Amino acid sequence: MITLRHILRAIGLTLLPVALNATAAQPQRDYATVSAKAERFFKYQEWANAAAMYEIMMEDSAHVAGTYSSAIAVAGMRQLPDYQMSVFERSQKNLVPMTKVLDGVREVSFSLGKASLYENFLQLLLKRHPWLGRSIDKQLLDYYIFRRNGKGIVDMSRIMLSTAPGNTSYLNSLADGLILQGKYDEAVNAYRQTLAMDPNNMTALLALGNYLLISEQPDEALPYLRRANAIAPSPYIAELISQCDRQ
């Protein structure tokens, strides 16, 4: 008599080898090959295909910061902000350092000649994850300094100073941004605030000395330049002092 037990045993004996063979037949993905394909698709700006390769790479090796960075930049080229955030959040879930991901996005964006991709992604992060504000604000400030964007420098410097009013680095960047905007009197005040907190700040001393000398105020420039030369003597500063003496 054939029982259910016999049937199950028979099925098990026939299905098990098939299942094993099916598993063995699945091809193994080679990460290097997929990476090479991604690089080729990226080179020829086949963004959808590149994105598909990055998905495979993120699945197979979840801790490579550069893959997330490239995927985010490519998503920016495709104007897919939700997907950008999804990739970023996956990187954080997998404990990939945020700074490495953002540095990579910057590098890829610049390599494409699309620096705005990086800026736009930082702005997107600020909007979607406001608790990252301090870190993202600093990234934006550094970006605007690099791009010599006066308004951006001033705006971000003021944001940073709102929580760190005694930070002379941010005061100096504020002054630099004001100069780029042609707001020289405000810039001078910012540099003087720096010197009130740090009398030996070389950046502020040289900036004020140069500005006052160019503005034909050698008597006012001289104390700043002499102090700078006393701290770090150089032929350049000595020449500026000589110019003051000749005027």
C-alpha positions as CSV (number, residue, x, y, z in Angstrom):
1,M,0.0,0.0,0.0
2,I,1.3,3.4,-1.0
3,T,1.1,5.9,1.9
4,L,1.6,9.6,2.1
5,R,4.9,8.9,3.8
6,H,6.0,6.9,0.7
7,I,4.9,9.7,-1.6
8,L,6.7,12.4,0.4
9,R,9.8,10.3,0.5
10,A,9.7,9.7,-3.2
11,I,9.2,13.4,-3.9
12,G,12.1,14.3,-1.6
13,L,14.4,11.9,-3.3
14,T,13.6,13.2,-6.7
15,L,13.4,17.0,-5.9
16,L,16.6,17.2,-3.8
17,P,19.1,16.6,-6.6
18,V,17.1,19.0,-8.9
19,A,17.3,21.7,-6.2
20,L,21.0,21.2,-5.7
21,N,21.6,21.3,-9.4
22,A,19.6,24.5,-9.8
23,T,21.7,26.1,-7.0
24,A,24.9,25.0,-8.5
25,A,23.9,26.3,-12.0
26,Q,23.5,29.9,-10.8
27,P,26.4,32.0,-12.1
28,Q,28.6,33.7,-9.5
29,R,28.8,37.5,-10.0
30,D,32.3,38.9,-10.3
31,Y,32.6,42.3,-8.5
32,A,35.5,43.4,-10.6
33,T,33.6,42.7,-13.8
34,V,30.5,44.6,-12.6
35,S,32.7,47.5,-11.5
36,A,34.3,47.7,-14.9
37,K,30.9,47.7,-16.6
38,A,29.8,50.5,-14.2
39,E,32.9,52.5,-15.1
40,R,32.2,52.1,-18.8
41,F,28.6,53.1,-18.6
42,F,29.6,56.1,-16.5
43,K,32.2,57.1,-19.1
44,Y,29.7,57.1,-21.9
45,Q,27.0,58.7,-19.7
46,E,24.6,55.8,-19.8
47,W,23.3,56.8,-16.5
48,A,20.5,54.2,-16.1
49,N,22.9,51.3,-16.9
50,A,25.5,52.7,-14.6
51,A,22.9,53.0,-11.8
52,A,22.0,49.3,-12.3
53,M,25.6,48.3,-11.9
54,Y,26.0,50.4,-8.8
55,E,22.9,48.6,-7.3
56,I,24.6,45.3,-7.8
57,M,27.9,46.6,-6.3
58,M,26.1,48.0,-3.3
59,E,24.4,44.7,-2.7
60,D,27.6,42.6,-3.1
61,S,29.9,44.9,-1.2
62,A,28.0,47.2,1.1
63,H,30.9,49.1,2.7
64,V,32.5,50.7,-0.3
65,A,31.9,54.5,0.1
66,G,32.8,55.3,-3.5
67,T,30.0,53.2,-4.9
68,Y,27.4,55.1,-2.9
69,S,29.0,58.4,-3.9
70,S,28.9,57.5,-7.6
71,A,25.3,56.2,-7.3
72,I,24.2,59.5,-5.7
73,A,25.9,61.6,-8.3
74,V,24.4,59.6,-11.2
75,A,21.0,59.9,-9.5
76,G,21.6,63.6,-9.5
77,M,22.2,63.6,-13.2
78,R,18.9,61.8,-13.6
79,Q,17.1,64.2,-11.3
80,L,16.0,61.5,-8.8
81,P,16.3,63.1,-5.4
82,D,14.3,60.4,-3.6
83,Y,16.7,57.8,-5.0
84,Q,19.6,59.9,-3.9
85,M,18.3,59.9,-0.3
86,S,17.6,56.2,-0.5
87,V,21.2,55.5,-1.4
88,F,22.6,57.8,1.2
89,E,20.4,56.2,3.9
90,R,21.6,52.8,2.9
91,S,25.2,54.0,3.2
92,Q,24.5,55.1,6.8
93,K,22.7,51.9,7.6
94,N,25.8,50.0,6.6
95,L,28.0,52.3,8.8
96,V,29.8,53.9,5.9
97,P,31.4,57.2,7.1
98,M,29.2,60.1,6.0
99,T,32.3,62.3,5.2
100,K,33.7,59.7,2.9
101,V,30.4,59.5,1.0
102,L,30.1,63.3,0.7
103,D,33.7,63.7,-0.3
104,G,33.1,61.1,-3.0
105,V,30.0,62.9,-4.3
106,R,32.0,66.1,-4.5
107,E,34.8,64.3,-6.4
108,V,32.5,62.7,-8.9
109,S,30.5,65.9,-9.4
110,F,33.6,67.9,-10.1
111,S,34.9,65.2,-12.5
112,L,31.7,65.6,-14.5
113,G,32.1,69.3,-14.6
114,K,28.8,69.5,-12.6
115,A,29.8,71.0,-9.3
116,S,26.2,72.0,-8.7
117,L,25.4,68.3,-8.2
118,Y,27.3,68.3,-5.0
119,E,25.8,71.6,-3.8
120,N,22.3,70.5,-4.6
121,F,22.8,67.2,-2.8
122,L,24.0,69.0,0.3
123,Q,21.0,71.2,0.2
124,L,18.8,68.2,-0.2
125,L,20.3,66.6,2.8
126,L,19.7,69.8,4.8
127,K,16.0,69.7,3.8
128,R,15.4,66.0,4.4
129,H,17.7,65.5,7.5
130,P,17.9,68.9,9.3
131,W,19.6,67.2,12.3
132,L,22.7,66.9,10.1
133,G,22.7,70.7,9.8
134,R,26.0,71.5,11.5
135,S,28.0,69.0,9.5
136,I,26.3,69.9,6.2
137,D,26.6,73.6,6.8
138,K,30.4,73.2,7.2
139,Q,30.6,71.2,4.0
140,L,28.7,74.0,2.2
141,L,30.9,76.7,3.6
142,D,34.0,74.8,2.4
143,Y,32.4,74.4,-1.0
144,Y,31.5,78.1,-1.3
145,I,35.0,79.1,-0.2
146,F,36.5,76.8,-2.9
147,R,34.1,78.3,-5.5
148,R,34.7,81.9,-4.3
149,N,31.0,82.4,-4.0
150,G,30.8,85.6,-1.9
151,K,27.1,85.3,-0.9
152,G,27.4,81.6,-0.1
153,I,30.4,82.2,2.1
154,V,28.7,85.0,4.0
155,D,25.5,83.1,4.5
156,M,27.2,79.9,5.7
157,S,29.7,81.8,7.8
158,R,27.0,83.6,9.7
159,I,25.1,80.3,10.2
160,M,28.3,78.8,11.7
161,L,29.0,81.8,13.8
162,S,25.4,81.7,15.2
163,T,26.5,78.7,17.3
164,A,30.2,79.5,17.6
165,P,30.6,83.3,17.8
166,G,34.2,83.1,19.0
167,N,35.4,81.0,16.1
168,T,38.0,83.2,14.3
169,S,38.2,80.9,11.3
170,Y,34.5,81.6,10.6
171,L,35.0,85.3,11.2
172,N,37.8,85.4,8.6
173,S,35.7,83.5,6.1
174,L,32.9,85.9,6.7
175,A,35.3,88.8,6.0
176,D,36.6,87.0,2.8
177,G,33.0,86.6,1.6
178,L,32.2,90.3,2.3
179,I,35.2,91.4,0.3
180,L,34.0,89.2,-2.6
181,Q,30.7,91.1,-2.4
182,G,32.5,94.5,-2.3
183,K,31.4,95.2,1.3
184,Y,34.8,96.3,2.4
185,D,33.9,98.2,5.6
186,E,32.0,95.2,6.9
187,A,35.0,93.0,6.0
188,V,37.4,95.2,7.9
189,N,35.1,95.1,11.0
190,A,35.0,91.3,10.8
191,Y,38.8,91.1,10.6
192,R,39.1,93.4,13.6
193,Q,36.7,91.2,15.6
194,T,39.1,88.3,14.9
195,L,42.1,90.3,16.2
196,A,40.1,91.4,19.3
197,M,40.0,87.6,20.2
198,D,43.3,86.6,18.6
199,P,45.8,89.5,18.3
200,N,48.3,87.2,16.5
201,N,45.9,85.9,13.8
202,M,48.1,86.1,10.7
203,T,45.2,85.9,8.3
204,A,43.5,88.9,9.7
205,L,46.8,90.9,10.2
206,L,47.8,90.4,6.6
207,A,44.3,91.0,5.2
208,L,44.0,94.3,7.1
209,G,47.5,95.4,6.3
210,N,47.1,94.7,2.6
211,Y,43.7,96.3,2.4
212,L,44.7,99.5,4.2
213,L,47.9,99.8,2.1
214,I,45.9,99.4,-1.1
215,S,43.4,101.9,0.2
216,E,46.2,104.4,0.6
217,Q,46.2,104.3,4.4
218,P,49.8,103.3,5.0
219,D,49.9,104.7,8.6
220,E,46.9,102.4,9.6
221,A,48.3,99.5,7.7
222,L,51.8,99.6,9.3
223,P,50.9,98.3,12.8
224,Y,49.2,95.2,11.4
225,L,52.1,94.5,9.0
226,R,54.7,95.0,11.6
227,R,52.9,92.7,14.0
228,A,52.6,90.0,11.3
229,N,56.3,90.4,10.5
230,A,57.3,90.0,14.1
231,I,55.3,86.7,14.3
232,A,56.4,85.2,11.0
233,P,59.1,87.3,9.2
234,S,59.2,87.1,5.4
235,P,60.5,89.1,2.5
236,Y,56.9,89.6,1.3
237,I,55.8,91.3,4.5
238,A,59.1,93.3,4.6
239,E,58.3,94.6,1.2
240,L,54.8,95.7,2.2
241,I,56.3,97.5,5.2
242,S,58.8,99.2,2.9
243,Q,55.9,100.3,0.7
244,C,54.2,101.9,3.7
245,D,57.3,103.7,4.6
246,R,57.7,105.1,1.1
247,Q,54.2,106.5,1.0
